[in-house]
Amino acid sequence: MNNRRKIVAVLLAACAIIALVGCDWVSHLQATPTLQPTPTPIVIVVTATPAPYTTTVVTADSEEQTVIDVYARVSPAVVYITSRIIVRDFFWGAQEQEGTGSGFVLDREGHIITNYHVVQDADQVVVTLSDETSVDATIVGVDAGNDIAVLKIDVEADKLHPVELGTSADLRVGQRAIAIGNPFGLERTLTTGVISSLGRPVEGSEGQATIYNAIQTDAAINPGNSGGPLLDSQGRVIGINTSIYSVTGGSVGVGFAVPVDTVKRVVASILTLGYYPHPSLGISGLTIAPELAQYLELPVERGMLIITVESAGAGERAGLRGGTRRVRIGGYILSLGGDILIGIDDVKIRETGDLMKYLETRTEIGQAVTLTIVRDGQEQTLQATLGESRSQ
């Protein structure tokens, strides 16, 4: 009886995390703890940091001089972003709320990159450059899933100092990491550290998508740093500082950045289309664990049990089958009997999150993929062409 209760409990927990893969982004089981981004707070704008100048410090050692040179070269590209939201109060009428964050200049056409959550729901966005020029910005496009936003400002080209984008594909743990931003409203503050880990999945707040392959760093990141650049020792952007893990609200040496390779892919699409289209199979599924497999008498212990297949979606076109037998388990009704997805191309699928990560980081719309499934106890392969997610 105890074993049966344990299996039912596991099944109920699994039911609670049904994920709509490629159609919507919802919570799923992860090996790492849930990491919640810290919102950009309302801060008082203090006196601007004087514009940096290039010089050599006689007493500085080579490592210090490297950081000094990076700051002198890159800090003029870092901008101060103020977002204003008008909220209506029952008693007092319209009230203005203000939040701040960071960003950086992408090009001399006036494009600015920042985090989506820095400008989310903003009625007005103001960008302040390093020379204290403040201008209204328009939002070109956003991708909430990767916490990226592209802004546009109209200023003279000689006021803009674009950054150099690096690559995140060949980063190594232990490399120097340099963050520049506006923590607590303190303009163009520099902090240094190292890359602490790579490939972290960072789950967004309030149901937002998981950011995959995030860079973890111990360079101090605080509220207001969001949207600012994370740099290598050559001053190249390797990520956008996006969130911290903290129980106090301040830095405890665990910060995360969106990798620049993701940034380049998303920004290129936003500049072309106005948004980033997420690739999709158009299926929803349930993570299979050994206890669940035993309870449902499934032929495999790991994989993704397909529950529904979206009409006219990539999965349906490929021939995937969803559940056909409706079963009530506790307060849930599930459709069982569908295909079990156990692989996509050369990647094994042990849970729904494996598929979500693969689609988000290694595929694009229109790409052909090979699906390995188990149907009626037999393993077989299907060919699918990825479509666009219907939920952006």
N, C-alpha and C positions, 0 to 999 in steps of 0.2 A: 504493500500500500504506500509506503514512504517513497519508493522509487517512482511509482506512478505519479504521485503528487509532485515530485521533483521535475519529471518530464513535462507535465502539464504547465508547471510554473515557467519552465524554459520556453515552452511553446508560446505562452502568453506574452512573455518578454519579447520573443522574436516577432510576434504579430505587431507589437507596438512600434517596431522599427521598419515596417515595410517601406521600401524606398522606391520612388518613381524615377527610374534611372533614365537620364537623358531627356526627361520631360519636365522634371521639377527637381529642385535640390532640397532634400530634407535630411534630418539627422540619421546617422547610421553608426553601427558599432565600429570603434576604432581601437587600435592597440594603445594609442597614446591618450592622455587625459584631454578632456574638452578644454579648449583655450579660448577665452572670451576677450575680444578686443576691448580696450579701454576707450570710451567715447571722448572726443575732443571737448574739453570743458570751456566754460565761459571764463575768460581771463582778462586782466587789465593790461592794455598795451603800454609797455614801458618805453623809455627813450631808446631809439634805435641804436644798434651797435654801429660805430663809425665804419665807413667803407674800408675794407681791408687793403693793405698795400703789400707789394712783394718786396721782401728784403731778406737778407741772410743774417741770422743771429749768430754772432761770433762764438758764443759759449754753447750753442746747441750741438748735440751729437748728431750723427747721421740719421737716426730714427726720428729724433725731434724735428730735424730740418725737413724730413719727408712730410710729416704732418703739417708743419708750418706752410710748406709749399702747396700742399693739397688745399688747405683752407684758403690761402691767398688766391688760388686759381679758381676754385669752385664756389666759394661762398657767395660771390656776386650773382650766381645763377639761382640761388635759393630765394624763394619768395615767401611772403607772409600772407596767408589767406584768411579773410574774415567772411564768415557766412552769416546771413541774417534771415531769421524766420519770423513771420508775423503770425502770432497766435491770438485768438479771440477769447477774452475772458468775459464771463457772464456779467460781472459787476463793473469792470474797468474798461471794457471794449478791447480794441486792438492793442496788443502789447508786442514789443520787439524783443526777440531773444537773439543772442549773438554767440557764436562759437568761433574758434580760431584753429588754424592748422598750418601745415607747411606744404610746399610744392617746389617744383624746379622748372626752369625754362628748357623747353625741348628744342626750339628752333627760333630763327629770327623772324618767322612769320607770326610769332606771338602765341604759340601753343604752350600751355602749361600742363604739367602732369601732377596729379595729386591722388589722394584716396577718395573713393566714392563716399565713404562715411563722413568726410570733411565737408562735403557740399550737399549731402543728402537732404532733400526737401527744402533747400534754401530758396528764398524769394529774391535774395540779392547776394552776389558774391563779389567781393572786392579783393584785388590783388595788389600788394605793396611790394615794389621792387627794392633792391638794395640801396638805390639812391633816394629812397623814400617817396618815389612817385607812386600814387595810388590811383587805380583805375577800376571801373566795373569790368567784370569778366562775364562772358557767355559760356554756357556749358555746351560743348560740342557733342559730347556723348559720354555714357558711363557704362561700366560693367560691374554690377553689384556682386556677381559671383566671384570675381577676382579683386574686388575692392579698388577699382581703378576708375579715374575720371580724367577727361581731357577738357581743359578750358581754353578760351581764346581771348586775348587782350589786344587792343589796338593802340600801340605806342610806336615811337620811332625805333627802327632796327638797332641803332647804336646804343639804345638803352638795354638791349637784351644780350645776355651772355649765356648761350646754350651750353648744356653739359655734354660730355662724351659718354655714350652708352657703351658699357662693356658687355661681358657675357657671363652667365651664371652656370653654363654647362661644365666648365672645368674648375669650379671652385673647390677648395679643400678645407677641411676643418683645421683650424689653427692659423689661417690667413688673417692678416690685419683687416679690421672693419672700422670704418670712420663714418659717423653719422653727423649730419648738419641739419638743424631744424630750429623750431621756435618753441621749445618746451616752456609751458606756463607763460607764454607771451614774450619770452626772452629771445629776441631776434638773432638768428644765425649763430646759435650755440653749437659748439663742436664737442663731441664725445668720441672716445676711441675704445676699442676692444678687439676681440677676435671673432671669427666665425666659430660658434660653439657646436653647431650641428647643421646638417643639411637634410632636405627631403621631408621636413616636418609637415604633417597635415594640421592645419589650423582652422578650427571650426568657427564660422562667423556667428555673430550675435543675432538674436531675434529671427532665427530661421534662415539666415543667409547661408550661402553655400560654403563648403569647405575650400580653403585655399591650399592647393597641393604644392609640394616641393618647396615650402617656405624655408627661408634662411633664418636660422636662429643665431643670435649674437648676444654677447654680454656688454656691448657698448650701450651706455645708458640711453634708454628711450622712455620719454615721459609724455603725458598728455600735452598736445601741441606739436610733438614731433611727427605726428601722423602726416603722411604724404611727402615727407622729406626724403632726400636720397641717402642710401647706404652706399659707401664708396670703397674701392680697393686702394691699395697704397699708391697707385698711379693716378688716383682721382677720377677713375671711371665709375659710373653708376653700375652697381651690381644688384640693386634692389630698391624697393620703396618701403620705408618703415611704415608698418601698418598696425601693429598691436603689441601688447605686452601681457605676460602672465604675472599677475600680482594680486595679493590679498589686501594691499594697502592703497592701491591706486597709483603708486609711484613705481619707479624702476627698482627691481630686485635682481637685475642682471639677466633677465630672460625676456628678450625682445624678438620680434619676428618681422621679416620683410618679404614682400612679394618679389620673387626672383625676376631679374631684368629680362630674361628670355620670354617669360610670360608677358611682361609689360610690353615688349616690342611687338609680340604677336597681337595682343589685344589693341594696342594703340593704333597699329597700322590698319586694323579693321575699322576702328572707330573713325579714323580720319577719312576712310573710303566710304563706309556705309552709314556711319553715325551710331553704330552699335557693334557688339561682338556676338556673332551667332554661335551658339554652343552646339556641337555635334550630338546627335541623338540616335538611339536605337528604338525609342518609342515603346519601352516596356517597363513594367513595374515588377518587383520581385522581392523575395524573402530570403535572407541569409540562412543557409542550412548549417547547423551544428550537429555533432554526433548524436546528442540526446534527441534532437528534433527528428533526425533521420531515422532513429530507432523507433520513435513514437509513430511516425507516419509511414514506416516501412519503406523508406526510400532506398534506391540502389546505390547511392553514394553518400558519404558522410560530410562532404564539403562541397559548396557551390552556391548557386543562386537559383531558387525555385521560381520560375516565371509565373506570376499571378495573372497579369493582364497584358494584352498586346494592343497597342494603339491602332485604331483603324487607319489604313492607308499610310502607316508609318514604316520606317525602315525594317523593323522586325517582322511585321506582317508580310511585307514584300519578299523578305528572305525565307518565309515559311515557318517562322517561330510560332509555337502554340502556347496559349495561355491556359489557365485552369478551366476545367469543364464541370467539376463536381463541387458544389457549394456545401461547405461544412461550417457549422456554428461551433466555435470553441470559446467558451466563456462569453464575453460580450462582443466577440468578433465573428464576422462571417467571412470566410476565405474561399477562394476558388482554387481547388487543388487539382492535380492531375496534369499540370502543364509541363513543358520541357524544363530540364535542369541545365543551366548554362555553367560549364566548367572551364571554359577557356575562350580567349579572343586573341587571334594571331598567335604570338609566342608567349602570352601571359596567362597563367593559371588564375581562374576566378574561384576564390575560396569564400568570398562574401560580396555583398552588393557594392561595398566601397571600392573593391578592386576594379570593378567595371567602371565605376564613376571616375576614378583616378585615371584610368587608361584613356577613356574618352576625352577627358578634359586636357590631359597633358601630352598626348601622343597622336591625336587624330584631328581631322577637320572635316567639314561637310563635303560630301561627295566622295570621301575616301572609301575604298573597298576593304572589308575586313573579313576574316575567316572566323566563324563561330563554331566552337566545339560544344555539343550538347549531348545529353543522355535522354533518350526517348524510348519508352517501353523497355527499359533495361538495357538498351543498346546504344553505344556511343556512335555519333555520326557528326559530320561537319556540314555547315551551311555557309553560303556566301551572302554578305549583306553590303549594301551601300548606305553609308550614314546620311541621315537627313538632319534638318534643323530642329532644335528643340522648340516646342510650341509655348514654352514658358521661359521667358528671358528675365 
